[in-house]
Amino acid sequence: MRIDKFLKNARIIKRRQVAKEACENGRVSINEKLAKPGSLVEEGDLVEVVFGKSKLKFRVTSLIDGAKKNNAISMYEVIDD
């Protein structure tokens, strides 16, 4: 699944266009490599998203296309540094 689509489906970023712009601006990385909007994400990947001064680091646990709100939280596991 594309990273911009994953971020939207998992409800980490509200809109896909905003997720795309975050990738284009270098604020998203997959396994410590900068991600483009079309970069593929797989189960087990480590993703980091920078929101201003804060960071969200998480591991992808499942890929659900068109996830409902109740299922979205199960798509990733937050990792504390």
Backbone atoms as SQL, in Angstrom:
CREATE TABLE atoms (id INTEGER PRIMARY KEY, chain TEXT, resi INTEGER, resn TEXT, atom TEXT, x REAL, y REAL, z REAL);
INSERT INTO atoms VALUES
  (1, 'A', 1, 'MET', 'N', 0.851, -1.181, 0.000),
  (2, 'A', 1, 'MET', 'CA', 0.000, 0.000, 0.000),
  (3, 'A', 1, 'MET', 'C', 0.894, 1.240, 0.000),
  (4, 'A', 2, 'ARG', 'N', 0.495, 2.239, -0.738),
  (5, 'A', 2, 'ARG', 'CA', 1.236, 3.503, -0.764),
  (6, 'A', 2, 'ARG', 'C', 1.215, 4.157, 0.616),
  (7, 'A', 3, 'ILE', 'N', 2.302, 4.823, 0.981),
  (8, 'A', 3, 'ILE', 'CA', 2.395, 5.435, 2.309),
  (9, 'A', 3, 'ILE', 'C', 1.366, 6.545, 2.490),
  (10, 'A', 4, 'ASP', 'N', 1.105, 7.347, 1.445),
  (11, 'A', 4, 'ASP', 'CA', 0.115, 8.418, 1.607),
  (12, 'A', 4, 'ASP', 'C', -1.278, 7.839, 1.856),
  (13, 'A', 5, 'LYS', 'N', -1.605, 6.751, 1.192),
  (14, 'A', 5, 'LYS', 'CA', -2.891, 6.089, 1.395),
  (15, 'A', 5, 'LYS', 'C', -2.954, 5.443, 2.777),
  (16, 'A', 6, 'PHE', 'N', -1.851, 4.839, 3.211),
  (17, 'A', 6, 'PHE', 'CA', -1.816, 4.222, 4.537),
  (18, 'A', 6, 'PHE', 'C', -2.053, 5.261, 5.632),
  (19, 'A', 7, 'LEU', 'N', -1.374, 6.398, 5.544),
  (20, 'A', 7, 'LEU', 'CA', -1.517, 7.439, 6.564),
  (21, 'A', 7, 'LEU', 'C', -2.959, 7.932, 6.655),
  (22, 'A', 8, 'LYS', 'N', -3.640, 8.012, 5.515),
  (23, 'A', 8, 'LYS', 'CA', -5.045, 8.417, 5.514),
  (24, 'A', 8, 'LYS', 'C', -5.934, 7.315, 6.068),
  (25, 'A', 9, 'ASN', 'N', -5.757, 6.069, 5.617),
  (26, 'A', 9, 'ASN', 'CA', -6.593, 4.957, 6.077),
  (27, 'A', 9, 'ASN', 'C', -6.432, 4.698, 7.572),
  (28, 'A', 10, 'ALA', 'N', -5.213, 4.874, 8.088),
  (29, 'A', 10, 'ALA', 'CA', -4.958, 4.659, 9.512),
  (30, 'A', 10, 'ALA', 'C', -5.355, 5.878, 10.342),
  (31, 'A', 11, 'ARG', 'N', -5.812, 6.917, 9.672),
  (32, 'A', 11, 'ARG', 'CA', -6.270, 8.168, 10.308),
  (33, 'A', 11, 'ARG', 'C', -5.164, 8.864, 11.107),
  (34, 'A', 12, 'ILE', 'N', -3.933, 8.721, 10.619),
  (35, 'A', 12, 'ILE', 'CA', -2.813, 9.444, 11.213),
  (36, 'A', 12, 'ILE', 'C', -2.813, 10.864, 10.652),
  (37, 'A', 13, 'ILE', 'N', -3.089, 10.989, 9.361),
  (38, 'A', 13, 'ILE', 'CA', -3.265, 12.282, 8.696),
  (39, 'A', 13, 'ILE', 'C', -4.651, 12.265, 8.075),
  (40, 'A', 14, 'LYS', 'N', -5.383, 13.357, 8.226),
  (41, 'A', 14, 'LYS', 'CA', -6.798, 13.380, 7.884),
  (42, 'A', 14, 'LYS', 'C', -7.104, 13.210, 6.395),
  (43, 'A', 15, 'ARG', 'N', -6.306, 13.846, 5.532),
  (44, 'A', 15, 'ARG', 'CA', -6.572, 13.791, 4.091),
  (45, 'A', 15, 'ARG', 'C', -5.360, 13.267, 3.354),
  (46, 'A', 16, 'ARG', 'N', -5.609, 12.566, 2.244),
  (47, 'A', 16, 'ARG', 'CA', -4.523, 11.978, 1.465),
  (48, 'A', 16, 'ARG', 'C', -3.633, 13.057, 0.849),
  (49, 'A', 17, 'GLN', 'N', -4.216, 14.179, 0.426),
  (50, 'A', 17, 'GLN', 'CA', -3.428, 15.264, -0.156),
  (51, 'A', 17, 'GLN', 'C', -2.443, 15.824, 0.872),
  (52, 'A', 18, 'VAL', 'N', -2.867, 15.930, 2.112),
  (53, 'A', 18, 'VAL', 'CA', -1.980, 16.415, 3.178),
  (54, 'A', 18, 'VAL', 'C', -0.871, 15.398, 3.441),
  (55, 'A', 19, 'ALA', 'N', -1.211, 14.109, 3.394),
  (56, 'A', 19, 'ALA', 'CA', -0.202, 13.053, 3.566),
  (57, 'A', 19, 'ALA', 'C', 0.808, 13.104, 2.424),
  (58, 'A', 20, 'LYS', 'N', 0.328, 13.348, 1.216),
  (59, 'A', 20, 'LYS', 'CA', 1.214, 13.465, 0.049),
  (60, 'A', 20, 'LYS', 'C', 2.178, 14.633, 0.223),
  (61, 'A', 21, 'GLU', 'N', 1.665, 15.764, 0.665),
  (62, 'A', 21, 'GLU', 'CA', 2.512, 16.944, 0.867),
  (63, 'A', 21, 'GLU', 'C', 3.534, 16.705, 1.981),
  (64, 'A', 22, 'ALA', 'N', 3.150, 15.987, 3.023),
  (65, 'A', 22, 'ALA', 'CA', 4.093, 15.672, 4.109),
  (66, 'A', 22, 'ALA', 'C', 5.250, 14.837, 3.574),
  (67, 'A', 23, 'CYS', 'N', 4.941, 13.892, 2.698),
  (68, 'A', 23, 'CYS', 'CA', 5.995, 13.068, 2.091),
  (69, 'A', 23, 'CYS', 'C', 6.899, 13.906, 1.196),
  (70, 'A', 24, 'GLU', 'N', 6.294, 14.769, 0.387),
  (71, 'A', 24, 'GLU', 'CA', 7.065, 15.608, -0.529),
  (72, 'A', 24, 'GLU', 'C', 7.965, 16.586, 0.205),
  (73, 'A', 25, 'ASN', 'N', 7.579, 16.975, 1.416),
  (74, 'A', 25, 'ASN', 'CA', 8.369, 17.916, 2.206),
  (75, 'A', 25, 'ASN', 'C', 9.368, 17.224, 3.132),
  (76, 'A', 26, 'GLY', 'N', 9.523, 15.914, 2.997),
  (77, 'A', 26, 'GLY', 'CA', 10.536, 15.191, 3.770),
  (78, 'A', 26, 'GLY', 'C', 10.185, 14.973, 5.217),
  (79, 'A', 27, 'ARG', 'N', 8.905, 14.921, 5.554),
  (80, 'A', 27, 'ARG', 'CA', 8.494, 14.740, 6.943),
  (81, 'A', 27, 'ARG', 'C', 8.076, 13.309, 7.261),
  (82, 'A', 28, 'VAL', 'N', 8.187, 12.408, 6.271),
  (83, 'A', 28, 'VAL', 'CA', 7.815, 11.002, 6.487),
  (84, 'A', 28, 'VAL', 'C', 8.982, 10.108, 6.085),
  (85, 'A', 29, 'SER', 'N', 9.303, 9.155, 6.936),
  (86, 'A', 29, 'SER', 'CA', 10.357, 8.202, 6.595),
  (87, 'A', 29, 'SER', 'C', 9.875, 6.785, 6.892),
  (88, 'A', 30, 'ILE', 'N', 10.321, 5.848, 6.048),
  (89, 'A', 30, 'ILE', 'CA', 10.015, 4.431, 6.217),
  (90, 'A', 30, 'ILE', 'C', 11.346, 3.710, 6.408),
  (91, 'A', 31, 'ASN', 'N', 11.480, 3.019, 7.524),
  (92, 'A', 31, 'ASN', 'CA', 12.725, 2.306, 7.858),
  (93, 'A', 31, 'ASN', 'C', 13.936, 3.233, 7.730),
  (94, 'A', 32, 'GLU', 'N', 13.800, 4.447, 8.249),
  (95, 'A', 32, 'GLU', 'CA', 14.850, 5.475, 8.304),
  (96, 'A', 32, 'GLU', 'C', 15.271, 5.993, 6.934),
  (97, 'A', 33, 'LYS', 'N', 14.449, 5.825, 5.908),
  (98, 'A', 33, 'LYS', 'CA', 14.704, 6.398, 4.582),
  (99, 'A', 33, 'LYS', 'C', 13.540, 7.318, 4.244),
  (100, 'A', 34, 'LEU', 'N', 13.848, 8.497, 3.685),
  (101, 'A', 34, 'LEU', 'CA', 12.787, 9.423, 3.321),
  (102, 'A', 34, 'LEU', 'C', 11.829, 8.769, 2.339),
  (103, 'A', 35, 'ALA', 'N', 10.542, 9.007, 2.548),
  (104, 'A', 35, 'ALA', 'CA', 9.514, 8.377, 1.729),
  (105, 'A', 35, 'ALA', 'C', 8.912, 9.362, 0.739),
  (106, 'A', 36, 'LYS', 'N', 8.659, 8.879, -0.458),
  (107, 'A', 36, 'LYS', 'CA', 7.899, 9.626, -1.453),
  (108, 'A', 36, 'LYS', 'C', 6.435, 9.216, -1.282),
  (109, 'A', 37, 'PRO', 'N', 5.496, 9.988, -1.802),
  (110, 'A', 37, 'PRO', 'CA', 4.082, 9.628, -1.632),
  (111, 'A', 37, 'PRO', 'C', 3.740, 8.236, -2.160),
  (112, 'A', 38, 'GLY', 'N', 4.446, 7.782, -3.187),
  (113, 'A', 38, 'GLY', 'CA', 4.167, 6.473, -3.776),
  (114, 'A', 38, 'GLY', 'C', 4.990, 5.339, -3.198),
  (115, 'A', 39, 'SER', 'N', 5.804, 5.621, -2.179),
  (116, 'A', 39, 'SER', 'CA', 6.602, 4.563, -1.550),
  (117, 'A', 39, 'SER', 'C', 5.677, 3.525, -0.924),
  (118, 'A', 40, 'LEU', 'N', 6.045, 2.261, -1.108),
  (119, 'A', 40, 'LEU', 'CA', 5.208, 1.188, -0.581),
  (120, 'A', 40, 'LEU', 'C', 5.570, 0.883, 0.867),
  (121, 'A', 41, 'VAL', 'N', 4.536, 0.657, 1.650),
  (122, 'A', 41, 'VAL', 'CA', 4.711, 0.290, 3.054),
  (123, 'A', 41, 'VAL', 'C', 4.162, -1.132, 3.224),
  (124, 'A', 42, 'GLU', 'N', 4.853, -1.925, 4.037),
  (125, 'A', 42, 'GLU', 'CA', 4.460, -3.311, 4.285),
  (126, 'A', 42, 'GLU', 'C', 4.351, -3.546, 5.784),
  (127, 'A', 43, 'GLU', 'N', 3.713, -4.639, 6.149),
  (128, 'A', 43, 'GLU', 'CA', 3.609, -4.984, 7.567),
  (129, 'A', 43, 'GLU', 'C', 5.001, -5.150, 8.151),
  (130, 'A', 44, 'GLY', 'N', 5.211, -4.590, 9.334),
  (131, 'A', 44, 'GLY', 'CA', 6.508, -4.680, 9.999),
  (132, 'A', 44, 'GLY', 'C', 7.408, -3.485, 9.758),
  (133, 'A', 45, 'ASP', 'N', 7.059, -2.625, 8.803),
  (134, 'A', 45, 'ASP', 'CA', 7.875, -1.437, 8.528),
  (135, 'A', 45, 'ASP', 'C', 7.794, -0.444, 9.680),
  (136, 'A', 46, 'LEU', 'N', 8.888, 0.267, 9.903),
  (137, 'A', 46, 'LEU', 'CA', 8.967, 1.303, 10.919),
  (138, 'A', 46, 'LEU', 'C', 8.806, 2.651, 10.232),
  (139, 'A', 47, 'VAL', 'N', 7.786, 3.403, 10.618),
  (140, 'A', 47, 'VAL', 'CA', 7.463, 4.673, 9.969),
  (141, 'A', 47, 'VAL', 'C', 7.577, 5.794, 10.995),
  (142, 'A', 48, 'GLU', 'N', 8.119, 6.930, 10.550),
  (143, 'A', 48, 'GLU', 'CA', 8.217, 8.109, 11.411),
  (144, 'A', 48, 'GLU', 'C', 7.625, 9.299, 10.671),
  (145, 'A', 49, 'VAL', 'N', 6.718, 10.021, 11.336),
  (146, 'A', 49, 'VAL', 'CA', 6.080, 11.200, 10.765),
  (147, 'A', 49, 'VAL', 'C', 6.357, 12.377, 11.681),
  (148, 'A', 50, 'VAL', 'N', 6.819, 13.481, 11.119),
  (149, 'A', 50, 'VAL', 'CA', 7.124, 14.687, 11.891),
  (150, 'A', 50, 'VAL', 'C', 5.969, 15.668, 11.746),
  (151, 'A', 51, 'PHE', 'N', 5.397, 16.067, 12.886),
  (152, 'A', 51, 'PHE', 'CA', 4.328, 17.067, 12.939),
  (153, 'A', 51, 'PHE', 'C', 4.874, 18.283, 13.673),
  (154, 'A', 52, 'GLY', 'N', 5.374, 19.265, 12.941),
  (155, 'A', 52, 'GLY', 'CA', 5.935, 20.450, 13.594),
  (156, 'A', 52, 'GLY', 'C', 7.084, 20.075, 14.507),
  (157, 'A', 53, 'LYS', 'N', 6.894, 20.239, 15.825),
  (158, 'A', 53, 'LYS', 'CA', 7.942, 19.921, 16.790),
  (159, 'A', 53, 'LYS', 'C', 7.834, 18.508, 17.354),
  (160, 'A', 54, 'SER', 'N', 6.746, 17.822, 17.070),
  (161, 'A', 54, 'SER', 'CA', 6.581, 16.468, 17.606),
  (162, 'A', 54, 'SER', 'C', 6.751, 15.419, 16.513),
  (163, 'A', 55, 'LYS', 'N', 7.059, 14.193, 16.947),
  (164, 'A', 55, 'LYS', 'CA', 7.252, 13.070, 16.026),
  (165, 'A', 55, 'LYS', 'C', 6.349, 11.925, 16.457),
  (166, 'A', 56, 'LEU', 'N', 5.878, 11.179, 15.481),
  (167, 'A', 56, 'LEU', 'CA', 5.132, 9.959, 15.746),
  (168, 'A', 56, 'LEU', 'C', 5.889, 8.826, 15.078),
  (169, 'A', 57, 'LYS', 'N', 6.312, 7.870, 15.884),
  (170, 'A', 57, 'LYS', 'CA', 7.049, 6.722, 15.373),
  (171, 'A', 57, 'LYS', 'C', 6.201, 5.483, 15.642),
  (172, 'A', 58, 'PHE', 'N', 5.969, 4.688, 14.597),
  (173, 'A', 58, 'PHE', 'CA', 5.116, 3.521, 14.754),
  (174, 'A', 58, 'PHE', 'C', 5.535, 2.401, 13.818),
  (175, 'A', 59, 'ARG', 'N', 5.080, 1.182, 14.159),
  (176, 'A', 59, 'ARG', 'CA', 5.314, -0.005, 13.338),
  (177, 'A', 59, 'ARG', 'C', 3.982, -0.384, 12.699),
  (178, 'A', 60, 'VAL', 'N', 4.017, -0.680, 11.405),
  (179, 'A', 60, 'VAL', 'CA', 2.827, -1.080, 10.668),
  (180, 'A', 60, 'VAL', 'C', 2.483, -2.513, 11.063),
  (181, 'A', 61, 'THR', 'N', 1.251, -2.730, 11.532),
  (182, 'A', 61, 'THR', 'CA', 0.838, -4.068, 11.951),
  (183, 'A', 61, 'THR', 'C', -0.095, -4.730, 10.941),
  (184, 'A', 62, 'SER', 'N', -0.868, -3.945, 10.201),
  (185, 'A', 62, 'SER', 'CA', -1.743, -4.525, 9.184),
  (186, 'A', 62, 'SER', 'C', -2.078, -3.481, 8.133),
  (187, 'A', 63, 'LEU', 'N', -2.423, -3.954, 6.954),
  (188, 'A', 63, 'LEU', 'CA', -2.805, -3.086, 5.845),
  (189, 'A', 63, 'LEU', 'C', -4.271, -3.361, 5.526),
  (190, 'A', 64, 'ILE', 'N', -5.132, -2.414, 5.862),
  (191, 'A', 64, 'ILE', 'CA', -6.566, -2.566, 5.631),
  (192, 'A', 64, 'ILE', 'C', -6.995, -1.466, 4.670),
  (193, 'A', 65, 'ASP', 'N', -7.478, -1.873, 3.497),
  (194, 'A', 65, 'ASP', 'CA', -7.930, -0.903, 2.505),
  (195, 'A', 65, 'ASP', 'C', -9.344, -0.461, 2.861),
  (196, 'A', 66, 'GLY', 'N', -9.556, 0.832, 3.013),
  (197, 'A', 66, 'GLY', 'CA', -10.876, 1.351, 3.371),
  (198, 'A', 66, 'GLY', 'C', -11.257, 1.016, 4.800),
  (199, 'A', 67, 'ALA', 'N', -10.320, 1.151, 5.721),
  (200, 'A', 67, 'ALA', 'CA', -10.554, 0.794, 7.122),
  (201, 'A', 67, 'ALA', 'C', -11.589, 1.705, 7.767),
  (202, 'A', 68, 'LYS', 'N', -12.420, 1.113, 8.589),
  (203, 'A', 68, 'LYS', 'CA', -13.383, 1.879, 9.384),
  (204, 'A', 68, 'LYS', 'C', -12.647, 2.477, 10.584),
  (205, 'A', 69, 'LYS', 'N', -13.302, 3.427, 11.233),
  (206, 'A', 69, 'LYS', 'CA', -12.679, 4.121, 12.358),
  (207, 'A', 69, 'LYS', 'C', -12.239, 3.150, 13.453),
  (208, 'A', 70, 'ASN', 'N', -13.048, 2.135, 13.728),
  (209, 'A', 70, 'ASN', 'CA', -12.713, 1.166, 14.779),
  (210, 'A', 70, 'ASN', 'C', -11.496, 0.322, 14.418),
  (211, 'A', 71, 'ASN', 'N', -11.299, 0.036, 13.120),
  (212, 'A', 71, 'ASN', 'CA', -10.185, -0.798, 12.678),
  (213, 'A', 71, 'ASN', 'C', -8.903, -0.010, 12.437),
  (214, 'A', 72, 'ALA', 'N', -9.014, 1.303, 12.264),
  (215, 'A', 72, 'ALA', 'CA', -7.856, 2.125, 11.902),
  (216, 'A', 72, 'ALA', 'C', -6.748, 2.057, 12.953),
  (217, 'A', 73, 'ILE', 'N', -7.108, 2.036, 14.217),
  (218, 'A', 73, 'ILE', 'CA', -6.105, 2.026, 15.280),
  (219, 'A', 73, 'ILE', 'C', -5.321, 0.716, 15.293),
  (220, 'A', 74, 'SER', 'N', -5.895, -0.346, 14.753),
  (221, 'A', 74, 'SER', 'CA', -5.203, -1.643, 14.743),
  (222, 'A', 74, 'SER', 'C', -4.212, -1.767, 13.590),
  (223, 'A', 75, 'MET', 'N', -4.116, -0.749, 12.747),
  (224, 'A', 75, 'MET', 'CA', -3.200, -0.797, 11.598),
  (225, 'A', 75, 'MET', 'C', -1.769, -0.474, 11.988),
  (226, 'A', 76, 'TYR', 'N', -1.560, 0.084, 13.177),
  (227, 'A', 76, 'TYR', 'CA', -0.208, 0.454, 13.598),
  (228, 'A', 76, 'TYR', 'C', -0.060, 0.355, 15.103),
  (229, 'A', 77, 'GLU', 'N', 1.208, 0.283, 15.541),
  (230, 'A', 77, 'GLU', 'CA', 1.547, 0.204, 16.957),
  (231, 'A', 77, 'GLU', 'C', 2.571, 1.301, 17.243),
  (232, 'A', 78, 'VAL', 'N', 2.228, 2.217, 18.119),
  (233, 'A', 78, 'VAL', 'CA', 3.106, 3.345, 18.443),
  (234, 'A', 78, 'VAL', 'C', 4.311, 2.848, 19.214),
  (235, 'A', 79, 'ILE', 'N', 5.482, 3.378, 18.861),
  (236, 'A', 79, 'ILE', 'CA', 6.746, 3.015, 19.508),
  (237, 'A', 79, 'ILE', 'C', 7.263, 4.249, 20.240),
  (238, 'A', 80, 'ASP', 'N', 7.547, 4.095, 21.513),
  (239, 'A', 80, 'ASP', 'CA', 8.100, 5.190, 22.306),
  (240, 'A', 80, 'ASP', 'C', 9.607, 5.143, 22.271),
  (241, 'A', 81, 'ASP', 'N', 10.229, 6.297, 22.091),
  (242, 'A', 81, 'ASP', 'CA', 11.700, 6.388, 22.114),
  (243, 'A', 81, 'ASP', 'C', 12.196, 6.808, 23.460);
